[in-house]
Amino acid sequence: MVAPPDNDVIWARSLHHAHRGSPALVGVSLGVREGEILAVCGARGSGKTTLLRCLSGQLVPQEGEVWFNSSPVHTMPPLLRERMRRDRFGWIDPEPVLVPELKAWENAALPLLLSGVPRRAAKTTALEWMERLDIGAAAQKRPHVLLRAEQQRVAVARALVTTPSVLFADEPTATLHSTDAAHVLRTVTAAVRSHRVTMVLATHDPDTASVADRVITLGDGRRTGTATVTDAEGRAACSLSV
């Protein structure tokens, strides 16, 4: 077992994983630096979600290593992995899954409330994040009266309310119209950059990938390319094989 480079927050080597005998990851290796936004691109079924789940400790790869800040995630006991995910990682799904009985701010504050933070302090922090994400005006509303884009911003606030070291975003704008998607993406990107949060973003969309510092591509569970996004032409990196 080889320790990861010191400047990588997340580091993975030779990841292999299969679902019911069908390969989802085949020898994938990567590193993510502190404060970097890394986009993982590929078509549906290319292994993006499986990779994010392995990197975040939700799934233990059948072969290979995953390290977070020099700690071996792949050998951690389940309870330690769960604590790491709760305290150090944030996660955004394609669909905003909110608790219908709770107000928007309570949904955003949920990770803090569950970890024992006093209600007043949790509310203050949740409202601060909701303001940053342009959803503060909806703090007292319940999810069923919110638009889909508003629900997703509440879900993003919930993912960021603990100020995680790493934010994992699995197709976070896939279910939104283009205008709403662009707005949510801008607010998320601004929030993570201002707080030096490392972000791993799975997407099939070149426009979404263009917010990243670097793009890797997957095809049938294998890495097929890497590119640095520096200008408008970088948007093509999502489909580039090198």
C-alpha positions, 0 to 999 in steps of 0.5 A, spaced: 500 500 500 502 506 497 501 513 501 498 518 496 501 525 494 501 530 500 497 535 496 492 531 494 485 531 498 482 525 495 487 520 491 485 513 488 489 508 485 486 502 481 479 502 483 475 496 480 468 495 482 462 491 478 455 491 479 452 484 478 458 481 474 457 487 470 464 492 470 462 499 473 470 501 474 476 498 471 482 500 474 481 507 475 486 512 478 486 519 480 488 525 485 484 531 487 487 537 490 485 541 495 480 547 493 480 544 486 473 542 482 474 536 478 469 534 473 468 527 471 464 526 465 461 520 461 455 517 458 450 514 462 453 507 465 460 510 464 461 509 471 461 516 474 456 515 480 460 508 482 466 512 482 463 518 486 460 513 491 467 509 492 471 516 493 466 518 498 466 512 502 459 510 500 461 504 497 468 500 498 471 498 491 472 491 490 479 492 488 484 498 489 485 504 494 481 510 496 485 515 501 482 522 504 487 526 507 492 520 507 487 516 511 485 509 507 478 510 506 478 503 503 480 499 510 476 504 514 470 500 519 463 502 517 462 506 523 468 510 521 467 511 514 460 514 516 462 519 521 467 521 515 462 522 510 457 526 516 463 530 518 467 531 512 463 530 506 457 533 502 453 530 497 448 532 492 444 528 488 440 529 481 434 529 485 433 534 491 430 529 496 428 533 502 423 532 508 416 534 506 414 536 514 420 540 515 421 547 513 426 549 508 431 552 513 430 545 517 432 541 511 438 545 510 440 545 517 439 537 518 446 535 518 447 540 524 441 538 528 443 531 527 450 532 530 447 535 536 448 543 534 443 547 538 437 549 534 439 556 534 446 555 532 444 550 526 438 555 524 443 561 523 448 557 519 443 554 515 440 561 513 447 564 512 448 558 507 441 559 504 443 566 503 449 565 499 445 560 495 440 565 493 434 561 497 434 565 503 427 568 502 424 561 502 427 559 509 420 558 512 417 555 506 416 547 506 418 543 500 412 542 496 411 549 495 418 550 492 420 550 485 425 544 483 431 549 482 429 552 489 429 545 492 435 543 489 438 550 492 436 547 499 439 541 498 446 544 496 445 548 502 444 542 506 450 539 503 455 545 504 452 547 511 457 543 515 463 546 510 465 540 508 472 538 506 470 535 499 463 536 496 461 530 491 455 532 486 452 527 482 449 530 476 446 536 480 443 540 475 440 534 470 433 535 472 433 542 471 431 547 465 438 550 462 436 557 465 435 554 472 441 549 471 446 555 470 444 559 476 444 553 481 451 551 478 454 558 478 451 559 486 454 552 487 461 554 484 462 561 487 460 558 494 465 552 494 471 557 491 470 562 496 470 557 502 476 553 498 471 546 498 474 541 494 469 539 489 468 532 485 462 533 480 459 528 475 456 530 469 455 528 462 454 536 460 460 540 457 457 546 459 457 544 466 464 541 466 466 548 464 466 550 471 471 545 473 479 546 473 480 539 470 476 534 467 477 527 466 472 522 462 470 515 463 467 510 458 465 503 460 468 504 467 475 506 464 479 513 464 479 515 457 481 522 457 484 528 462 484 536 460 485 542 463 479 547 462 482 554 461 477 557 456 471 556 452 474 551 448 475 547 454 467 545 454 469 540 449 473 536 454 467 532 456 467 528 450 475 528 449 479 522 449 486 523 449 
